Amino acid sequence: MADAVVPVSLALKGEQYANELWRYKNAAGPQQQYFRMGLAAVLWRFFVLHENCLTDHCAIAAFDTVTTVPSTSGRTDHPLRSMVADMVGITRDRHRDLLTPTPGAAELGRSLSAARYTSSALWGENVLLIDDTWTTGSHAQSAAAALKAAGADSVVVVVLGRHLNIDYGNTAIHVENARMRRFSWEACPTRPWPHG
């Protein structure tokens, strides 16, 4: 569906980053704003450093449009949309609300389905699609499919956190290998070498 899927970082169940990705939606009062500001800063810095990596990877000049994966759980004012449309300066002017959940979207669960969303018409635009967490990828990939069906050219998904539970399958081995690489802002998300 998407031309590339790029997580900013792993979000391990029970650890700090996964906790922040939960609290920015579910905490109350000033604490909620604190987590939203922090995650907005993460997105802004990531795009300043790596948006060109994503356009190079897709062999395109730029992302014309930025949008977010909408909630299918009935949340009408999703904080990710507010962050991308209002708080993150590098995405603010390109943001458009393109996607709408279909009436049966919530019943689709975690299955990938082109029937989960509809999209406004696009005319060959390159779209940067942002989501907060990637567990199975069904929502983001369904959204990418809807954008392509509506006429998008390239669609790249950027997710704030790749959610992992180390108690599931052989995930612990993947996490152990990832910990050896350590997080670095300079690590290119599309190539196996840092910026230099």
ZIDA-V222510 format. One line per field, one symbol per residue. phi: phi as a letter, one per 40 degrees, with the letter a starting at -180 (. if undefined). psi: psi as a letter, one per 40 degrees, with the letter a starting at -180 (. if undefined). burial: I if it has 9 or more other C-alpha atoms within 8 Angstrom, else O. A space follows every 10 residues. Layout:
phi=???
psi=???
burial=???
This chain:
phi=.ccabbccac bcdgbdcccc cccccbcbgc cccdcccccc cccdcdcdcb ccccccdcfb caccbbabcc cbcgccbccc cccccbccdc bdcbcacbbb ccdcdcccfb ccacccbbbc cbbgccbcbb bcbbbbgccc cccccccccc hcccbbcbbc accbbccbfc cdcccccccc cgcacccccb bcacca
psi=cidihhidii ghheiddddd dddddeiiad dddddddddd ddddddddde dddddddefi dihdihiihi ieeehdghdd dddddddhde edeehihdih iideddeebe ihheediiii iigeihhhhh idihceeddd ddddddddde eicihhhhhd hhhiheehbf dddddddddd dihhdehhee ifiii.
burial=OIIOIIIIOI IIIOOOIIII IIIIIOIOOO OIIIIIIOII IOIIOIIOII IOIIIIOIOI OOIOIIIIII IOOOOOOIII IIIIIOIIOO IIOOIOOOIO IIOOIOOIOO OIOIIIIIIO OIOOIIIIII IIIIOOOIII IIIIIIIIOI IIIIIIIIII IIIIIIOOOO IIOOIOOOOO OOOOOOIIIO OOOOOO
